């Protein structure tokens, strides 16, 4: 497997940070409490972990 080039990696990191910022901004504008957003994201992450589990 070939390693990812540094510019692509840095662009990916920037895109993830930007997407997280936009998500938080949109949730704040919609009036969603931060705690509710955090619980929903933790539940979604746990669900994805269970679905992607390889035994």
C-alpha positions as a Markdown table, in Angstrom:
| # | Residue | x | y | z |
|---|---|---|---|---|
| 1 | Unk | 0.0 | 0.0 | 0.0 |
| 2 | Unk | 1.4 | 3.4 | -1.0 |
| 3 | Unk | 1.4 | 6.2 | 1.6 |
| 4 | Unk | -0.8 | 9.2 | 1.0 |
| 5 | Unk | 1.1 | 12.3 | -0.2 |
| 6 | Unk | 1.6 | 15.1 | 2.3 |
| 7 | Unk | -0.5 | 17.8 | 0.5 |
| 8 | Unk | -3.5 | 15.4 | 0.2 |
| 9 | Unk | -3.2 | 14.5 | 3.9 |
| 10 | Unk | -3.1 | 18.2 | 4.9 |
| 11 | Unk | -6.0 | 19.0 | 2.6 |
| 12 | Unk | -8.0 | 16.1 | 4.2 |
| 13 | Unk | -7.2 | 17.4 | 7.7 |
| 14 | Unk | -8.4 | 20.9 | 6.7 |
| 15 | Unk | -11.6 | 19.6 | 5.2 |
| 16 | Unk | -12.4 | 17.6 | 8.3 |
| 17 | Unk | -11.8 | 20.6 | 10.6 |
| 18 | Unk | -13.9 | 22.9 | 8.3 |
| 19 | Unk | -16.7 | 20.3 | 8.2 |
| 20 | Unk | -16.7 | 20.1 | 12.0 |
| 21 | Unk | -16.8 | 23.9 | 12.3 |
| 22 | Unk | -19.7 | 24.2 | 9.8 |
| 23 | Unk | -21.6 | 21.5 | 11.7 |
| 24 | Unk | -21.2 | 23.2 | 15.0 |
| 25 | Unk | -22.2 | 26.6 | 13.4 |
| 26 | Unk | -25.3 | 25.1 | 11.8 |
| 27 | Unk | -26.3 | 23.4 | 15.1 |
| 28 | Unk | -25.9 | 26.6 | 17.0 |
| 29 | Unk | -27.9 | 28.5 | 14.5 |
| 30 | Unk | -30.7 | 25.9 | 14.6 |
| 31 | Unk | -30.8 | 26.2 | 18.4 |
| 32 | Unk | -29.6 | 22.6 | 19.1 |
| 33 | Unk | -28.1 | 22.3 | 22.6 |
| 34 | Unk | -24.4 | 21.3 | 22.5 |
| 35 | Unk | -25.1 | 18.4 | 24.9 |
| 36 | Unk | -27.8 | 17.0 | 22.7 |
| 37 | Unk | -25.5 | 17.2 | 19.7 |
| 38 | Unk | -22.7 | 15.5 | 21.6 |
| 39 | Unk | -25.0 | 12.7 | 22.7 |
| 40 | Unk | -26.3 | 12.1 | 19.2 |
| 41 | Unk | -22.8 | 12.0 | 17.8 |
| 42 | Unk | -21.6 | 9.6 | 20.4 |
| 43 | Unk | -24.6 | 7.3 | 19.7 |
| 44 | Unk | -23.9 | 7.5 | 16.0 |
| 45 | Unk | -20.3 | 6.7 | 16.5 |
| 46 | Unk | -21.1 | 3.7 | 18.7 |
| 47 | Unk | -23.6 | 2.4 | 16.2 |
| 48 | Unk | -21.1 | 2.7 | 13.4 |
| 49 | Unk | -18.5 | 0.9 | 15.6 |
| 50 | Unk | -21.0 | -2.0 | 16.1 |
| 51 | Unk | -21.8 | -2.2 | 12.4 |
| 52 | Unk | -18.2 | -2.1 | 11.3 |
| 53 | Unk | -17.0 | -4.7 | 13.9 |
| 54 | Unk | -15.0 | -7.5 | 12.3 |
| 55 | Unk | -14.8 | -10.7 | 14.2 |
